[in-house]
Amino acid sequence: MNVVARLVKIEDMSTEITFAERTDKEAIERGLGFAPKFDDNGLITAIAQDSETGEVLMVAYMNEESLAMTLEKGEAVYFSRSRQKLWHKGATSSHTQQVHDILTDCDQDALVLKVTQHGPGCCHAGYRSCFYRKIGEVGSPVALEPEIAEQSYDPDAVYG
């Protein structure tokens, strides 16, 4: 049995979000209680994937508050490690991510968000995906080559 253990209270939310207790390995791996495992910094890895094509768009992190806000809003809200604050995807660029489904892995320490990416891209460097390069010829040093050749928007025009 999963016991509701953590209540995330956010002043702007109309719904109280609760997560299940992480005390029973069997319940975590096979049960239906959502008990996300946040790391020592209070974060969980979140992979955004296009809900139609399956293309991996980006990898970010969430804390309890951003995960609860994502569940409430239906749009991706992440936690910026570099800025140490919440980051509602698209708040500056208008390139929001509508969340359709959130998957968790077997021990609930990683998430996959199935999203519709609104706007021309999700990458702050101007590409539709943050994965716009791939490892090319193996040498010393290892080189990268384009996976996506063209930027889908001008980041200087969007971010200033």
Secondary structure, 3 states (H helix, E strand, C coil): CCCEEEEECCCCCCCCEEEECCCCHHHHHHCCCCCCCCCCCCCEEEEEEECCCCCEEEEEEECHHHHHHHHHHCECEEEECCCCEEEECCCCCCCCEEEEEEEECCCCCEEEEEEEECCCCCCCCCCCCCCCEEECCCCCCCCEEECCCCCCCCHHHHHC
